[in-house]
């Protein structure tokens, strides 16, 4: 199971690297380039979905209660002190935005997506991975 966790961490880290390389440094550049917007949105979807998958793996690994939905994954990890509550809230919000992007519920707010990708997602996911890695280190000792 530790190998599955490490593989998923590496997958997410790869997505983060790819997103870091393509996200424009300012909103104007982002909004003017439909290819950049589409790529950023797709990596946002992939990263958030992979984080949910990793959360499910951790929950199974630690034999925690089974979530009733994807957003609950982060609340369970928070409840068991694997991630802090503010991070759980932000990742749950990211999951909601991912659903909007993936299922096209209405018009996408490009400014909101850009701000989430540029200012929040990269740091939040790195923090999430750091917290998850601590769980594995504790078990390996």
N, C-alpha and C positions, 0 to 999 in steps of 0.2 A: 504494500500500500504506500510506503514511503516513496517508492520509485514513481508511482503514479502522481503523487503530490509534486515531486521534484520535476517530473516531465511537464506537468501543467504550469508550474512556476516558470519553467524555461520557455514554454509556449507563450505565456503572457508577456514575459520579458522581451521576447522577440517582437511581439506586436507593439510593445511600447517603443522599442528602438525604431521600428518602421514608422510609427506615427510621429515620433520626435523628428524624424528626417523630413517629413512631408508637411507638417503643420506650419503654415505661414506665420511670420513673426508679428503680423498686424491684421486687424479685421478687414481693412480695405483690400489687401492682397487676397485674403480668403474669399471675400464676397465676390470679387471680380473673376475668380477662376473656378468654374463649375467642376473641373476635374479634381482640384484640391478639395473642394467641399465634399464631393462624392467619396473620395478616398478617406478623408477624415471621418466622415459619417460611418463608413464601413468599418474602419479600424475601431471606432468607438463601440459599435455593435459587437465586434469580435472580442474586444477586451472585456467589456462588461459581461458578456455571456460566458467567457472563459473564467472570469472571477466567480460567477455564480456556480459554475461547474466545480471550481476548486473549493468553494465553500461547502458544496454537497459532499465532496470527497473528504474534507476535514471533519464534517459532521459524522459521516460514516466511520471514519478512522477513530474518532474520539468517542464513538457510540453515544452521541447526543440525540435529543429528540428530533424526530423527522419533521421538517418544515411542511406547512400546508401549501406554500407557494414560494416562488423564486425570491421575492422581496424579503420573506421571512428568514432566509438563509443568513443574512447579515445580522439580523436581530438575535438569532440564536448564537452566532459567534460572539456578539457583544455580551449577551447574557452570561456566557461562560468565560468572559474576560480574554478572549482571543484577539478581539479588536476593540478599540474604544468606541463609546456610544456615538460621538460626533462623526467618526468615520463610518460607522454602520448607517447612520442617517444619510450621509452623502452618497454612499454606494447604493442605498435603496433608491435615492433620487436618480442616480445614474441609470439604474435598472429601468425606472419609469421612462426616462428619456430614450433609452435604448429601444423600448417597446414602441415609442412614438416613431422613431427613425425606421425601425424594422417593418412596422405595420402601417406606416403613413397615416396615422390618425390626424387628419387635418394638415394644414400648412406648417412646415418646419420653420422655426425661428432661427435663421442663420446666426444672428448675434448670440443667441443663447447657446447654440451648439458650439460656436467658436470659443466663447468664454469658458464653457465647460471643458472643452478639449485643452485649450491653451492654459487656463488658469487653475483647473481643478483635477481633471482626470489623471493626468500623468503623475502628479504628486500623490494623489489619494491611492492610486493603484500600487505605486512603489511602497507606500506605507503599509498597505494591505499585505503585500508580498513579504515585507520585512516582519510583520507580526506573525504571519503563517509560518515563515521559516523558523521563528523562535519555538513554535510548537513542535516542529520536527527535531530541532536541536535538543529540546528537553527530553524527548523520547529516546533519542539516540544515545544519550549519556548513560 
